[in-house]
């Protein structure tokens, strides 16, 4: 504060010796700018965010959201008992489900649905690095546009830009998960029984593709939920950068 007072004194003294009104105005303007800088330091006023900081903050928010989401989904019942991302019997095979349930195979159908979700939970254990690589590779030109967008704007951007490449990388992870939890062991009796029914159109959905799609869809939903939390809940802004980018200005 002493420095600010000194600057004000300099304004008064210099003004007295200035040769013209224009000189006086310049002296006052320069001194006011310097005084404001000192006042900002004194009051702890934040510097304006740069686009680079915003982009880095968005990536960090998605990284935190991805870590939290994959941790939650990789636990037992992470998909199976979460109504937001639960994976149901394939819709395109609803006729299969209805037919075999009428034949007394409700338990087999339930067991199969459980293994679909178990496969997604198993795959989630390996999902984090895949998502993190995609986040690091995101090319964002206007971070402020996403920052000022909806509560899931960064997640939507990630989903739009990386779904194709993420699906390709996620596919083998799902395949390993399917083999580990023996999805086909529970599926084969259901589809075999159905295809033996006279007059039905034989079906055999691509389970790898279905589980991959639903697992990715579920993870993006949870990442979006985490993004919203970081945007709106100060307690979720766990780093200095997240506080600076998403905290109340």
C-alpha positions as CSV (number, residue, x, y, z in Angstrom):
1,X,0.0,0.0,0.0
2,X,3.0,2.3,0.6
3,X,4.0,1.9,-3.0
4,X,0.6,2.8,-4.2
5,X,0.6,5.9,-2.0
6,X,4.0,6.9,-3.4
7,X,2.7,6.5,-7.0
8,X,-0.2,8.8,-6.2
9,X,2.2,11.4,-4.7
10,X,4.3,11.2,-7.9
11,X,1.2,11.9,-10.0
12,X,0.6,15.1,-8.0
13,X,4.2,16.3,-8.1
14,X,4.8,15.5,-11.8
15,X,1.6,17.1,-12.8
16,X,2.8,20.4,-11.3
17,X,5.8,20.4,-13.7
18,X,4.1,19.0,-16.8
19,X,4.2,21.4,-19.7
20,X,0.8,20.8,-21.1
21,X,-2.6,19.2,-20.4
22,X,-1.6,16.4,-22.7
23,X,1.5,15.7,-20.7
24,X,-0.5,15.8,-17.5
25,X,-3.0,13.3,-18.9
26,X,-0.2,10.9,-20.0
27,X,1.5,11.1,-16.6
28,X,-1.8,10.4,-14.8
29,X,-2.7,7.5,-17.2
30,X,0.7,5.8,-16.8
31,X,0.6,6.2,-13.0
32,X,-2.9,4.9,-12.7
33,X,-2.0,1.8,-14.7
34,X,1.0,1.2,-12.4
35,X,-1.1,1.8,-9.3
36,X,-3.7,-0.7,-10.6
37,X,-1.0,-3.3,-11.1
38,X,0.2,-2.8,-7.5
39,X,-3.4,-2.9,-6.2
40,X,-4.0,-6.2,-8.1
41,X,-1.0,-7.7,-6.4
42,X,-2.2,-6.4,-3.0
43,X,-5.7,-7.7,-3.4
44,X,-4.7,-10.9,-5.0
45,X,-6.7,-10.3,-8.2
46,X,-6.5,-13.2,-10.7
47,X,-5.0,-12.6,-14.1
48,X,-7.4,-13.3,-17.0
49,X,-7.5,-16.9,-18.2
50,X,-5.6,-17.7,-21.4
51,X,-7.0,-20.1,-24.1
52,X,-4.0,-22.3,-23.4
53,X,-4.9,-22.5,-19.7
54,X,-8.5,-23.3,-20.5
55,X,-7.6,-26.1,-22.9
56,X,-5.2,-27.5,-20.3
57,X,-8.0,-27.3,-17.7
58,X,-10.5,-29.0,-20.0
59,X,-8.1,-31.9,-20.6
60,X,-7.4,-32.1,-16.9
61,X,-11.1,-32.2,-16.1
62,X,-11.7,-35.0,-18.6
63,X,-8.7,-36.9,-17.3
64,X,-10.1,-36.7,-13.7
65,X,-13.6,-37.6,-15.0
66,X,-12.2,-40.6,-16.9
67,X,-10.2,-41.9,-14.0
68,X,-13.2,-41.6,-11.6
69,X,-15.6,-43.2,-14.2
70,X,-13.4,-46.2,-15.1
71,X,-12.7,-46.8,-11.4
72,X,-16.5,-46.8,-10.7
73,X,-17.4,-49.1,-13.6
74,X,-14.5,-51.5,-13.2
75,X,-15.9,-52.6,-9.8
76,X,-18.3,-55.5,-9.4
77,X,-21.8,-54.3,-10.4
78,X,-20.4,-51.1,-11.8
79,X,-22.6,-51.5,-14.8
80,X,-25.0,-54.2,-13.7
81,X,-26.4,-52.2,-10.7
82,X,-26.2,-48.7,-12.1
83,X,-29.5,-47.9,-13.9
84,X,-27.8,-45.0,-15.8
85,X,-25.5,-47.4,-17.7
86,X,-27.0,-50.9,-17.2
87,X,-26.6,-52.9,-20.4
88,X,-30.0,-54.7,-21.3
89,X,-30.7,-57.6,-23.6
90,X,-29.9,-56.5,-27.2
91,X,-33.0,-54.6,-28.5
92,X,-32.6,-56.1,-32.0
93,X,-33.0,-59.6,-30.4
94,X,-36.0,-58.8,-28.3
95,X,-37.9,-61.5,-30.2
96,X,-35.3,-64.0,-29.0
97,X,-35.7,-62.9,-25.4
98,X,-39.5,-63.1,-25.5
99,X,-39.6,-66.4,-27.2
100,X,-37.2,-68.2,-24.9
101,X,-38.7,-66.7,-21.7
102,X,-42.0,-68.1,-22.9
103,X,-40.2,-71.5,-23.1
104,X,-39.2,-71.2,-19.5
105,X,-35.7,-69.8,-19.9
106,X,-35.9,-66.7,-17.8
107,X,-32.9,-67.6,-15.7
108,X,-30.8,-68.2,-18.7
109,X,-31.8,-64.8,-20.1
110,X,-31.0,-63.1,-16.7
111,X,-27.6,-64.9,-16.5
112,X,-26.8,-63.7,-20.0
113,X,-27.7,-60.1,-19.3
114,X,-25.5,-60.2,-16.2
115,X,-22.5,-61.4,-18.2
116,X,-23.0,-58.6,-20.7
117,X,-22.6,-56.1,-17.8
118,X,-19.7,-58.1,-16.3
119,X,-17.9,-57.9,-19.7
120,X,-18.2,-54.1,-19.7
121,X,-17.0,-54.0,-16.1
122,X,-14.0,-56.2,-16.9
123,X,-13.2,-54.0,-20.0
124,X,-13.3,-50.9,-17.9
125,X,-10.2,-52.1,-16.0
126,X,-8.3,-51.4,-19.2
127,X,-10.2,-48.4,-20.4
128,X,-8.5,-45.6,-18.6
129,X,-5.2,-45.5,-20.6
130,X,-7.2,-45.6,-23.9
131,X,-9.3,-42.6,-22.9
132,X,-6.3,-40.7,-21.5
133,X,-4.4,-41.1,-24.7
134,X,-7.4,-39.7,-26.6
135,X,-7.7,-36.8,-24.3
136,X,-4.0,-35.9,-24.6
137,X,-4.4,-36.0,-28.4
138,X,-7.4,-33.7,-28.4
139,X,-6.9,-30.7,-30.7
140,X,-8.9,-27.8,-29.3
141,X,-8.7,-24.5,-31.0
142,X,-11.2,-22.5,-28.9
143,X,-11.2,-23.7,-25.3
144,X,-13.4,-20.8,-24.2
145,X,-16.2,-22.0,-26.5
146,X,-16.3,-25.3,-24.7
147,X,-15.8,-23.8,-21.3
148,X,-18.8,-21.5,-21.8
149,X,-20.9,-24.3,-23.3
150,X,-23.1,-26.9,-21.6
151,X,-22.1,-28.8,-18.5
152,X,-21.0,-31.7,-20.7
153,X,-19.5,-29.7,-23.6
154,X,-16.0,-31.1,-23.1
155,X,-17.2,-34.7,-22.9
156,X,-19.4,-34.2,-26.0
157,X,-16.4,-32.8,-27.9
158,X,-14.3,-35.8,-26.9
159,X,-17.0,-38.2,-27.9
160,X,-17.5,-36.5,-31.3
161,X,-13.8,-36.4,-32.1
162,X,-12.6,-39.7,-30.8
163,X,-15.5,-42.3,-30.9
164,X,-14.2,-44.0,-34.0
165,X,-10.6,-44.4,-32.9
166,X,-11.6,-45.2,-29.3
167,X,-14.0,-47.9,-30.5
168,X,-11.3,-49.5,-32.6
169,X,-8.9,-49.6,-29.6
170,X,-11.6,-50.7,-27.2
171,X,-12.8,-53.6,-29.3
172,X,-9.9,-56.0,-28.4
173,X,-10.4,-55.1,-24.7
174,X,-14.1,-56.1,-25.0
175,X,-13.2,-59.3,-26.8
176,X,-10.8,-60.3,-23.9
177,X,-13.5,-59.4,-21.4
178,X,-16.1,-61.5,-23.2
179,X,-13.8,-64.5,-23.2
180,X,-13.0,-64.0,-19.5
181,X,-16.6,-63.8,-18.2
182,X,-17.8,-66.4,-20.7
183,X,-20.6,-64.3,-22.3
184,X,-21.1,-66.9,-25.1
185,X,-21.5,-69.7,-22.5
186,X,-24.7,-68.0,-21.4
187,X,-25.7,-66.8,-24.8
188,X,-25.4,-70.0,-26.8
189,X,-28.1,-71.9,-25.1
190,X,-30.5,-69.0,-25.5
191,X,-29.9,-68.4,-29.2
192,X,-29.7,-72.1,-30.0
193,X,-33.1,-72.7,-28.4
194,X,-34.6,-69.8,-30.2
195,X,-33.2,-70.8,-33.6
196,X,-34.7,-74.3,-33.2
197,X,-38.2,-72.8,-32.9
198,X,-40.1,-73.6,-36.2
199,X,-40.7,-70.6,-38.4
200,X,-38.6,-68.1,-36.7
201,X,-36.0,-66.0,-38.5
202,X,-32.6,-67.2,-37.3
203,X,-30.7,-64.5,-35.4
204,X,-27.2,-64.2,-34.0
205,X,-26.4,-60.5,-33.0
206,X,-22.8,-59.4,-33.0
207,X,-22.2,-59.4,-29.2
208,X,-18.7,-57.9,-29.4
209,X,-20.0,-54.9,-31.3
210,X,-23.1,-54.5,-29.0
211,X,-21.1,-54.6,-25.7
212,X,-18.4,-52.3,-27.1
213,X,-21.0,-49.7,-28.1
214,X,-22.9,-49.9,-24.8
215,X,-19.7,-49.9,-22.7
216,X,-18.4,-46.8,-24.5
217,X,-21.8,-45.2,-24.2
218,X,-21.9,-45.8,-20.5
219,X,-18.4,-44.5,-19.9
220,X,-19.1,-41.3,-21.7
221,X,-22.3,-40.8,-19.6
222,X,-20.3,-41.1,-16.4
223,X,-17.5,-38.9,-17.7
224,X,-20.1,-36.2,-18.6
225,X,-21.5,-36.6,-15.0
226,X,-18.0,-36.1,-13.6
227,X,-17.4,-33.0,-15.9
228,X,-20.6,-31.4,-14.6
229,X,-19.5,-32.0,-11.0
230,X,-16.1,-30.4,-11.7
231,X,-17.8,-27.4,-13.3
232,X,-20.3,-26.8,-10.5
233,X,-18.9,-28.3,-7.3
234,X,-15.8,-26.5,-5.8
235,X,-15.0,-29.6,-3.8
236,X,-14.4,-31.5,-7.1
237,X,-11.9,-28.9,-8.3
238,X,-9.1,-30.8,-6.8
239,X,-6.1,-29.0,-8.5
240,X,-5.1,-25.4,-8.7
241,X,-5.7,-25.4,-12.5
242,X,-9.2,-26.8,-12.1
243,X,-10.0,-24.1,-9.5
244,X,-8.6,-21.4,-11.7
245,X,-10.5,-22.6,-14.9
246,X,-13.8,-23.7,-13.3
247,X,-13.9,-21.8,-10.0
248,X,-16.1,-18.8,-9.6
249,X,-14.5,-15.7,-11.0
